[in-house]
Amino acid sequence: MNQGRIWCVVNPTVGLPLFLGAVGVTSLIVHTAILTHTTWYGNLYQGAARDNPKLSSSDTAPKNAAFTITVTPTQGAAGKTETAFVVTVAPNAAVSASPPVKLASAK
């Protein structure tokens, strides 16, 4: 053990409870700070569901997007509890590639 000689200075019957007590107090302080300074943790701690807003594709896609991506949940096979998803990628318009940019050569 790298720091084994510490027990020559501090008696283990005093040092170990002091160390473990400090860890416990620090844990309580951190958890109290999280509970009092966040809005989501208290709800999660009480068993509430996480906020999951429904987003439409118009909320997330930029106006000049080249593709539209749609994700639709579907049922799994009969008798199974899993959920399957169908992902559809459709082009919005013909996309033209811009010519490559020529970089100035280093001299």
Secondary structure, DSSP 8 states (H G I E B T S, - for coil): -TTGGGGGTS-HHHHHHHHHHHHHHHHHHHHHHHHHH-SHHHHHHTT---------HHHHS-TT-SEEEEEEEEE-STT---EEEEEEEEE-S--------------
